[in-house]
Amino acid sequence: MTSTVIVRMKTCDKTHRVVAKLRDDGDVDIRITSDCEKARQFGERCTRVSLDDVTDFYGSRVNSKEIRGNLWIQCLLPIGVFDAAWMELGMLSKSLCKKVGGDEIVLDRCDSEE
């Protein structure tokens, strides 16, 4: 079985698809497709994650300079990798994900100064 996350980056008009598949050894294979060259390069470097990679945010290979390369700092693709891996590992409920449909960041929607 696999887990799939779609990352829609409206600020750059790019879409990324992350597919995670649990391996027999407990690691997770990651496959990324995108219409963004930087995201495709990230996907070529981020092809497998371990449990440690998805539970230790700051120590994760996903966030390392070697893996991220020149990926835009605002890009949500690495978070999509975490979400897909968490779903595949049973750490994030697939039924909850289907129910809520996704998370979002709302940019500059404040009508008043607070």
MDTraj code that builds the backbone (N, CA, C; nanometers):
import mdtraj as md
import numpy as np

residues = "MET THR SER THR VAL ILE VAL ARG MET LYS THR CYS ASP LYS THR HIS ARG VAL VAL ALA LYS LEU ARG ASP ASP GLY ASP VAL ASP ILE ARG ILE THR SER ASP CYS GLU LYS ALA ARG GLN PHE GLY GLU ARG CYS THR ARG VAL SER LEU ASP ASP VAL THR ASP PHE TYR GLY SER ARG VAL ASN SER LYS GLU ILE ARG GLY ASN LEU TRP ILE GLN CYS LEU LEU PRO ILE GLY VAL PHE ASP ALA ALA TRP MET GLU LEU GLY MET LEU SER LYS SER LEU CYS LYS LYS VAL GLY GLY ASP GLU ILE VAL LEU ASP ARG CYS ASP SER GLU GLU".split()
xyz = np.array([
    [0.0847, -0.1182, 0.0000],
    [0.0000, 0.0000, 0.0000],
    [0.0887, 0.1238, 0.0000],
    [0.0376, 0.2335, -0.0470],
    [0.1120, 0.3585, -0.0488],
    [0.0289, 0.4706, 0.0127],
    [0.0971, 0.5792, 0.0449],
    [0.0315, 0.7003, 0.0934],
    [0.0741, 0.8145, 0.0033],
    [-0.0216, 0.8967, -0.0364],
    [0.0054, 1.0044, -0.1302],
    [-0.0383, 1.1384, -0.0731],
    [0.0475, 1.2378, -0.0928],
    [0.0182, 1.3753, -0.0507],
    [0.0407, 1.4655, -0.1717],
    [-0.0518, 1.5554, -0.1944],
    [-0.0389, 1.6561, -0.2999],
    [-0.0094, 1.7895, -0.2315],
    [0.0960, 1.8557, -0.2766],
    [0.1340, 1.9864, -0.2235],
    [0.1109, 2.0888, -0.3339],
    [0.0166, 2.1791, -0.3111],
    [-0.0127, 2.2845, -0.4085],
    [0.0464, 2.4154, -0.3570],
    [0.1452, 2.4640, -0.4258],
    [0.2112, 2.5889, -0.3884],
    [0.1555, 2.7003, -0.4767],
    [0.0559, 2.7687, -0.4258],
    [-0.0094, 2.8733, -0.5049],
    [0.0800, 2.9942, -0.5261],
    [0.1740, 3.0188, -0.4331],
    [0.2613, 3.1356, -0.4466],
    [0.3553, 3.1239, -0.5655],
    [0.3873, 3.0027, -0.6059],
    [0.4739, 2.9844, -0.7226],
    [0.4033, 2.9071, -0.8342],
    [0.2761, 2.8733, -0.8120],
    [0.1944, 2.8041, -0.9105],
    [0.2540, 2.6693, -0.9517],
    [0.3030, 2.5940, -0.8509],
    [0.3610, 2.4620, -0.8746],
    [0.2865, 2.3578, -0.7911],
    [0.2871, 2.2345, -0.8398],
    [0.2220, 2.1243, -0.7702],
    [0.3195, 2.0083, -0.7577],
    [0.3258, 1.9516, -0.6382],
    [0.4151, 1.8398, -0.6102],
    [0.3322, 1.7218, -0.5604],
    [0.3710, 1.6027, -0.5999],
    [0.3045, 1.4798, -0.5552],
    [0.4099, 1.3942, -0.4852],
    [0.3797, 1.3573, -0.3609],
    [0.4700, 1.2750, -0.2810],
    [0.4022, 1.1401, -0.2572],
    [0.4687, 1.0329, -0.2948],
    [0.4175, 0.8981, -0.2722],
    [0.5154, 0.8268, -0.1793],
    [0.4627, 0.7750, -0.0690],
    [0.5447, 0.7043, 0.0296],
    [0.5031, 0.5574, 0.0320],
    [0.6024, 0.4699, 0.0413],
    [0.5757, 0.3260, 0.0467],
    [0.6663, 0.2641, 0.1523],
    [0.6056, 0.1961, 0.2486],
    [0.6792, 0.1314, 0.3566],
    [0.7587, 0.0131, 0.3037],
    [0.8855, 0.0067, 0.3454],
    [0.9742, -0.1026, 0.3071],
    [0.9713, -0.2106, 0.4153],
    [1.0152, -0.3285, 0.3814],
    [1.0219, -0.4386, 0.4788],
    [1.1157, -0.4077, 0.5955],
    [1.2180, -0.3235, 0.5706],
    [1.3148, -0.2915, 0.6761],
    [1.2686, -0.1769, 0.7669],
    [1.1485, -0.1222, 0.7429],
    [1.0940, -0.0166, 0.8270],
    [1.1173, 0.1235, 0.7734],
    [1.2067, 0.1390, 0.6775],
    [1.2245, 0.2687, 0.6131],
    [1.1094, 0.2922, 0.5156],
    [1.1031, 0.4134, 0.4630],
    [0.9958, 0.4496, 0.3702],
    [1.0576, 0.5013, 0.2410],
    [1.0198, 0.4391, 0.1291],
    [1.0605, 0.4895, -0.0020],
    [0.9752, 0.6110, -0.0349],
    [1.0398, 0.7136, -0.0905],
    [0.9717, 0.8373, -0.1271],
    [0.9888, 0.8599, -0.2773],
    [0.8773, 0.8901, -0.3439],
    [0.8814, 0.9249, -0.4865],
    [0.8115, 1.0600, -0.5032],
    [0.8818, 1.1547, -0.5633],
    [0.8285, 1.2894, -0.5798],
    [0.8210, 1.3219, -0.7285],
    [0.7047, 1.3698, -0.7710],
    [0.6892, 1.4232, -0.9057],
    [0.6426, 1.5674, -0.8917],
    [0.6835, 1.6518, -0.9850],
    [0.6518, 1.7936, -0.9736],
    [0.6711, 1.8629, -1.1077],
    [0.6060, 1.9763, -1.1219],
    [0.6289, 2.0619, -1.2379],
    [0.7329, 2.1700, -1.2066],
    [0.8051, 2.1529, -1.0958],
    [0.9094, 2.2460, -1.0533],
    [1.0458, 2.1760, -1.0588],
    [1.1406, 2.2351, -1.1268],
    [1.2727, 2.1756, -1.1416],
    [1.3425, 2.1589, -1.0058],
    [1.3342, 2.2589, -0.9186],
    [1.3985, 2.2492, -0.7868],
    [1.3363, 2.1366, -0.7041],
    [1.2063, 2.1211, -0.7142],
    [1.1379, 2.0133, -0.6416],
    [1.1776, 1.8770, -0.6979],
    [1.1922, 1.8687, -0.8293],
    [1.2361, 1.7420, -0.8902],
    [1.3775, 1.7066, -0.8434],
    [1.4650, 1.8061, -0.8332],
    [1.6003, 1.7822, -0.7832],
    [1.5969, 1.7362, -0.6383],
    [1.5126, 1.7993, -0.5570],
    [1.4930, 1.7564, -0.4183],
    [1.4474, 1.6105, -0.4162],
    [1.3543, 1.5767, -0.5046],
    [1.3026, 1.4410, -0.5121],
    [1.4071, 1.3382, -0.5514],
    [1.5035, 1.3789, -0.6327],
    [1.6128, 1.2886, -0.6699],
    [1.7039, 1.2584, -0.5507],
    [1.7123, 1.3519, -0.4570],
    [1.7974, 1.3338, -0.3387],
    [1.7216, 1.2735, -0.2208],
    [1.5915, 1.2936, -0.2171],
    [1.5097, 1.2463, -0.1047],
    [1.4268, 1.1268, -0.1512],
    [1.4886, 1.0097, -0.1557],
    [1.4215, 0.8909, -0.2086],
    [1.3886, 0.7888, -0.1005],
    [1.4395, 0.8111, 0.0200],
    [1.4177, 0.7157, 0.1291],
    [1.4342, 0.7879, 0.2615],
    [1.3429, 0.7624, 0.3544],
    [1.3534, 0.8214, 0.4878],
    [1.3386, 0.7116, 0.5929],
    [1.4006, 0.7361, 0.7063],
    [1.3917, 0.6431, 0.8185],
    [1.2916, 0.6979, 0.9207],
    [1.2606, 0.6173, 1.0203],
    [1.1743, 0.6626, 1.1287],
    [1.2366, 0.7831, 1.1980],
    [1.3683, 0.7801, 1.2186],
    [1.4361, 0.8941, 1.2799],
    [1.4206, 1.0206, 1.1951],
    [1.4261, 1.0060, 1.0640],
    [1.4110, 1.1213, 0.9753],
    [1.2751, 1.1889, 0.9901],
    [1.1728, 1.1134, 1.0229],
    [1.0388, 1.1729, 1.0311],
    [0.9944, 1.2015, 1.1741],
    [1.0783, 1.1693, 1.2716],
    [1.0439, 1.2005, 1.4109],
    [1.1393, 1.3025, 1.4726],
    [1.2531, 1.3271, 1.4102],
    [1.3500, 1.4262, 1.4586],
    [1.3614, 1.5353, 1.3531],
    [1.2732, 1.6338, 1.3621],
    [1.2625, 1.7375, 1.2595],
    [1.3964, 1.8046, 1.2327],
    [1.4655, 1.8458, 1.3381],
    [1.5899, 1.9216, 1.3206],
    [1.7069, 1.8339, 1.2769],
    [1.7037, 1.7064, 1.3113],
    [1.8099, 1.6148, 1.2707],
    [1.7789, 1.5372, 1.1441],
    [1.6627, 1.5616, 1.0866],
    [1.6165, 1.4861, 0.9702],
    [1.6985, 1.5151, 0.8450],
    [1.7247, 1.4103, 0.7699],
    [1.7888, 1.4259, 0.6392],
    [1.7031, 1.5117, 0.5464],
    [1.5723, 1.5041, 0.5624],
    [1.4809, 1.5797, 0.4765],
    [1.5119, 1.7292, 0.4826],
    [1.5512, 1.7767, 0.6002],
    [1.5801, 1.9185, 0.6186],
    [1.7267, 1.9543, 0.5993],
    [1.8102, 1.8566, 0.5706],
    [1.9534, 1.8840, 0.5572],
    [1.9812, 1.9619, 0.4286],
    [2.0860, 2.0412, 0.4322],
    [2.1238, 2.1210, 0.3159],
    [2.1534, 2.0313, 0.1953],
    [2.2121, 1.9150, 0.2207],
    [2.2452, 1.8221, 0.1128],
    [2.1210, 1.7719, 0.0395],
    [2.0131, 1.7547, 0.1111],
    [1.8890, 1.7057, 0.0503],
    [1.8063, 1.8222, -0.0048],
    [1.7889, 1.9269, 0.0747],
    [1.7075, 2.0427, 0.0314],
    [1.7679, 2.1144, -0.0877],
    [1.8997, 2.1207, -0.0935],
    [1.9644, 2.1927, -0.2035],
    [1.9199, 2.3372, -0.2064],
    [1.8770, 2.3826, -0.3229],
    [1.8332, 2.5224, -0.3355],
    [1.6808, 2.5349, -0.3376],
    [1.6129, 2.4408, -0.2739],
    [1.4674, 2.4466, -0.2621],
    [1.4293, 2.5727, -0.1841],
    [1.3327, 2.6455, -0.2335],
    [1.2858, 2.7685, -0.1704],
    [1.2485, 2.7410, -0.0257],
    [1.2897, 2.8261, 0.0665],
    [1.2657, 2.8015, 0.2089],
    [1.1160, 2.7956, 0.2414],
    [1.0335, 2.8660, 0.1656],
    [0.8886, 2.8664, 0.1876],
    [0.8197, 2.7410, 0.1334],
    [0.8882, 2.6622, 0.0557],
    [0.8269, 2.5470, -0.0092],
    [0.7774, 2.4453, 0.0934],
    [0.6561, 2.4008, 0.0764],
    [0.5942, 2.3049, 0.1681],
    [0.6204, 2.1598, 0.1294],
    [0.6960, 2.1376, 0.0242],
    [0.7242, 2.0010, -0.0198],
    [0.7874, 1.9151, 0.0903],
    [0.8884, 1.9630, 0.1642],
    [0.9428, 1.8785, 0.2718],
    [0.8374, 1.8391, 0.3756],
    [0.7455, 1.9280, 0.4063],
    [0.6370, 1.8940, 0.4998],
    [0.5480, 1.7871, 0.4376],
    [0.5285, 1.7937, 0.3068],
    [0.4539, 1.6891, 0.2369],
    [0.5215, 1.5541, 0.2492],
    [0.6554, 1.5518, 0.2475],
    [0.7299, 1.4266, 0.2668],
    [0.7032, 1.3726, 0.4068],
    [0.7101, 1.4609, 0.5069],
    [0.6815, 1.4176, 0.6441],
    [0.5396, 1.3611, 0.6543],
    [0.4417, 1.4317, 0.5985],
    [0.3021, 1.3867, 0.6064],
    [0.2824, 1.2520, 0.5384],
    [0.3373, 1.2353, 0.4191],
    [0.3214, 1.1083, 0.3468],
    [0.3866, 0.9936, 0.4240],
    [0.5057, 1.0180, 0.4771],
    [0.5747, 0.9139, 0.5548],
    [0.4986, 0.8823, 0.6829],
    [0.4499, 0.9854, 0.7513],
    [0.3728, 0.9621, 0.8742],
    [0.2480, 0.8785, 0.8445],
    [0.1783, 0.9083, 0.7346],
    [0.0607, 0.8281, 0.6985],
    [0.1020, 0.6838, 0.6718],
    [0.2095, 0.6660, 0.5982],
    [0.2529, 0.5311, 0.5611],
    [0.2984, 0.4514, 0.6834],
    [0.3537, 0.5199, 0.7822],
    [0.4001, 0.4530, 0.9047],
    [0.2889, 0.4356, 1.0083],
    [0.1690, 0.4863, 0.9792],
    [0.0572, 0.4741, 1.0729],
    [0.0605, 0.5769, 1.1838],
    [0.1408, 0.6804, 1.1684],
    [0.1524, 0.7848, 1.2698],
    [0.0534, 0.8984, 1.2453],
    [-0.0059, 0.9015, 1.1283],
    [-0.1076, 0.9992, 1.0910],
    [-0.2198, 0.9214, 1.0243],
    [-0.3374, 0.9319, 1.0805],
    [-0.4510, 0.8528, 1.0351],
    [-0.4931, 0.8877, 0.8924],
    [-0.4953, 0.7869, 0.8052],
    [-0.5407, 0.8082, 0.6676],
    [-0.6879, 0.8487, 0.6647],
    [-0.7675, 0.7916, 0.7540],
    [-0.9102, 0.8272, 0.7553],
    [-0.9290, 0.9727, 0.7992],
    [-0.8481, 1.0193, 0.8937],
    [-0.8540, 1.1601, 0.9335],
    [-0.8128, 1.2488, 0.8167],
    [-0.7078, 1.2103, 0.7475],
    [-0.6616, 1.2890, 0.6327],
    [-0.7688, 1.2970, 0.5249],
    [-0.8369, 1.1854, 0.4988],
    [-0.9447, 1.1867, 0.3998],
    [-1.0600, 1.2758, 0.4467],
    [-1.0875, 1.2723, 0.5773],
    [-1.1975, 1.3510, 0.6328],
    [-1.1709, 1.5012, 0.6234],
    [-1.0513, 1.5450, 0.6630],
    [-1.0230, 1.6886, 0.6658],
    [-0.9760, 1.7417, 0.5302],
    [-0.9222, 1.6540, 0.4467],
    [-0.8818, 1.6950, 0.3127],
    [-0.7488, 1.7647, 0.3038],
    [-0.7022, 1.8250, 0.4110],
    [-0.5724, 1.8919, 0.4074],
    [-0.5626, 2.0022, 0.5096],
    [-0.4424, 2.0472, 0.5288],
    [-0.4140, 2.1619, 0.6136],
    [-0.3853, 2.2795, 0.5217],
    [-0.3855, 2.3990, 0.5768],
    [-0.3552, 2.5125, 0.4919],
    [-0.2885, 2.6237, 0.5713],
    [-0.2143, 2.7030, 0.4984],
    [-0.1580, 2.8261, 0.5514],
    [-0.2290, 2.9380, 0.4775],
    [-0.2918, 3.0261, 0.5501],
    [-0.3645, 3.1365, 0.4888],
    [-0.2737, 3.2585, 0.4914],
    [-0.2468, 3.3140, 0.3759],
    [-0.1551, 3.4271, 0.3643],
    [-0.2304, 3.5594, 0.3598],
    [-0.1962, 3.6480, 0.4512],
    [-0.2437, 3.7862, 0.4525],
    [-0.3940, 3.7992, 0.4349],
    [-0.4683, 3.7353, 0.5216],
    [-0.6142, 3.7456, 0.5152],
    [-0.6697, 3.8320, 0.6289],
    [-0.5832, 3.9034, 0.7003],
    [-0.6286, 3.9882, 0.8102],
    [-0.6869, 4.1180, 0.7537],
    [-0.8089, 4.1484, 0.7950],
    [-0.8722, 4.2717, 0.7513],
    [-0.8419, 4.3864, 0.8474],
    [-0.7991, 4.3534, 0.9692],
    [-0.7694, 4.4570, 1.0670],
    [-0.6326, 4.4307, 1.1283],
    [-0.5732, 4.5356, 1.1803],
    [-0.4449, 4.5211, 1.2461],
    [-0.4684, 4.4724, 1.3883],
    [-0.3946, 4.3743, 1.4285],
    [-0.4109, 4.3198, 1.5634],
    [-0.2810, 4.3307, 1.6374],
])
top = md.Topology()
chain = top.add_chain()
for i, resn in enumerate(residues, 1):
    res = top.add_residue(resn, chain, resSeq=i)
    for name in ("N", "CA", "C"):
        top.add_atom(name, md.element.get_by_symbol(name[0]), res)
traj = md.Trajectory(xyz[None], top)
